[in-house]
Amino acid sequence: MECPVCKQTMKKVRWHITYNPSENNKEYGHTTYQCAKDDVWVTTEIPRDN
């Protein structure tokens, strides 16, 4: 993941699976990235193929 401010690579600091109960518990990969230089945090939730 690229920092939107400084364009450097952000560090992955957290990853876990989340579920959407309204869609038969569809799984999502929840990832949090951090750029310590600019104090920028980005979170993504991407559907996982079962």
C-alpha positions in Angstrom: 0.0 0.0 0.0 1.3 3.4 -0.9 1.0 6.4 1.4 -1.3 9.0 -0.2 0.8 11.8 1.3 4.5 10.9 0.7 4.0 8.0 -1.8 6.3 5.6 0.2 5.4 2.1 1.0 3.2 1.8 4.2 3.8 -0.9 6.8 1.1 -3.5 7.3 0.3 -3.3 11.1 -2.8 -5.5 11.4 -4.8 -8.2 9.5 -7.8 -10.2 10.5 -11.0 -11.7 9.0 -14.3 -10.0 9.3 -17.8 -11.3 8.4 -20.9 -9.7 6.9 -23.9 -11.4 8.5 -26.3 -9.8 6.1 -24.6 -11.7 3.2 -24.5 -15.2 4.7 -21.4 -14.4 6.7 -19.3 -13.5 3.7 -15.6 -13.2 4.7 -13.5 -10.1 4.2 -9.8 -9.6 4.8 -9.5 -6.5 7.0 -6.0 -5.0 6.7 -4.6 -1.8 8.4 -1.6 0.0 7.1 0.4 2.8 8.7 2.9 5.5 7.5 4.7 6.6 10.7 6.4 9.5 8.9 3.0 11.2 8.1 0.9 9.6 10.8 -1.4 8.2 8.0 -3.6 5.1 8.6 -5.4 3.2 5.9 -7.9 0.4 6.4 -9.1 -1.9 3.6 -11.7 -4.7 3.6 -11.4 -6.9 0.6 -13.8 -9.9 -0.1 -12.2 -13.3 0.3 -12.9 -16.2 -2.0 -14.1 -19.2 -0.1 
